[in-house]
Amino acid sequence: MNKKLRGRALVPALTLAAFIAFALASCSGPKPEIEQRIDELLARMTLEEKIGQMNQLSYDAGAELADDIEAGRVGSLLNIVDPAAINALQRVAVEESRLGIPLVVGRDVIHGFRTIFPIPIGQAATFNPDLVQQGAAIAAREARSVGVHWTFAPMLDISRDQRWGRLAEGFGEDPVLGAAMGSAMVRGYQGESLAGPASIAACVKHFVAYGAAEGGRDYNSTNVPPHLMRNVYLVPFKAAIDAGAATLMTSFNENDGIPGTGNKALVRDMLRDEWGWDGMVVSDWASVTEMIAHGFAADAKEAAMRAANAGVDMEMVSGSYLQFLPALIEEGKVPQDYVDNSVRNILRLKFRLGLFENPYVDTDAPSPLYAPEHLEAARETARQSAVLLKNDGVLPLEGAKTVAVVGPMADAPHDQLGTWIFDGRKEGTITPLNALRDLSGITVLHEPGVSYSRDRSTAGIAKAVAAARRADVVVAFVGEEAILSGEAHSLADPGLKGAQKELVAALAGTGKPLVVVVMAGRPLTIGDELAAADAMLYCFHPGTMGGPAIADLLFGTVSPSGRLPMTFAREVGQIPLYYNHNNTGRPFTGSETMIDDIPLEAAQTSLGNTSYYLDAGAEPLFPFGFGLSYTTFEYSELSLSSGEMASGGSLDVTFTLTNTGRREATEVAQFYIRDVSGSISRPVKELKDFRRVTLPAGGSARVTFTLTAEQLAFYGLDGTFGAEPGDFLLWVGPDSSSGLEASFTLR
Ligand code: BGC
């Protein structure tokens, strides 16, 4: 059947938020109190005061800042975290400026404030949104305690490229996982009410497609076409906005010739008019005036015009609004209305945060920084974020008495925190070395072998090998320093740097059981080390409590349960490599001739004509969703409530999950579908749901995923969002490349 002939079951394009906004605008009843207060305030503001609200400055202790605040030229500050300084400047805004409008204070609180949680890509590996929400709530509590009201997180940029340094800050390659994690973070930061004493406003960023940078080089151009934009890159944003995200940041990249900060079609037309969102849009750091370098504005005045017209409410640091908006309005190049609406959005944020009632931070309140329950939550998140990639039986290390602890990441308290830790402290970090030394009953022999991740010197390797020979087991901590990932920190070759490869090879040469623990900001190409190791535990930079968490996993206090949020390529040349790709007309079969098997003087067409690399095939090192534990799980007895789904209906997909091993552990059961044919080609697999299921040894459970027709919907050829009748495949299983398969038909 060609289902495309049968039309699309449309999902209403008018979202609930849009409906509410529409209803509010069209009904004649009283406006909500905040809107009334905004109206009253706006009516009293001069044009200069309005434009002042749209100006965000980075804190520097210079005296003029207070003058600017007093004159109403500043709406927000970022990068100020000293409570006394915040209160002093807030006092100027509230008590000395003409209208007493409080400042909103922003800060990059990306994966914890003082208590640092695993980097977001590691948090994604937990497949546990509740835990991620808890971490964000803790970060909010710590940040608000010093006077921060607003974080520039979560970063929702889908990334399919291991080279891109900022993937560390996001949730990986999958839109459904990204949507779940992003919404969880928003709920965590913002709490029940933004005005709560432990809440901060979230900022979803970077709008949009910033993670699709060509070649994985940060800030680079992107070329995401409209369907892919809607069906992949915008999915986490829509979900996080529906979860109540208070603010949004535009991106640095230009997509198809239009920089994010000047993209009216996406910001004003889609985000505002189509989605009906009433939050606040901030530019990225100087991304307004960077439109000059992009070649999208001739000068700062034109840049200000483009950003304001696109719908950017607040300009981060580059000052062009303050300087040029008065003239642009006068000249009719920016409508006065646009400015009024931007100011409304900014004031709405301040009212929602309760800043008019509670502008000051209580400097006498007990500090929650590093509270014991925060450290415990960070430890649990680090445990759940680690992914066991290989285990020949050496883990857990239950019988080991003497452990050689080797490698540059074993005792790197700053580096294990990862990127974006403005307010983290290496002094508060517990490294694996310290955690292992604290265990009773084992002797630790510590020899780094290589002193930091880029260190090319092989001079220390002999000592590490000597320690390995004296030990029962070797644990090598390798990976990346924090500085090798994050903003502007992309790599052309994301493999182990320095002499780390030599170190691992030398340790393997001792014949001692070798456990490799990787601590990195991205998936590294670690095929050689994987082959050399008896076991490999992959930890994205795990944060303050990484050491104890890793010790818990190595010694089997808990079983690993993290799963890969990104596909791991075998080699850099395979990138971009992601599981949810569209198919070629000639898919790889796995039985192709590889380069070493090509006979001499082969006939030209004898290799098979499928889509692969002669020297690397087409398969990844590990698929999305992969991860082992200390037990084994079996999937069986898959059944569907029906072989058909009605348009607008749903289907229950049930299976038995059995722990067939000898210890309790948690499996992340994953549910994928494939839309067999569509009005546009659909991915070969798409994650639709996942569930963490904990089972005792020998235990089993029936697990049900409910699939709705809305989950089958996508933006199709005619631009509408809907599900298309026809045949679908589905899988339940442990990762994106295996599992039990069934099919159904959407009527
Ligand atoms: C980054 C943003 C960040 C901002 C403020 C920019 O360079 O791209 O993600 O929030 O700086 O620090």
Residues whose N, C-alpha, C, O or C-beta is under 5 A from the ligand:
A	BS01	BGC	D108 F152 D284 W285
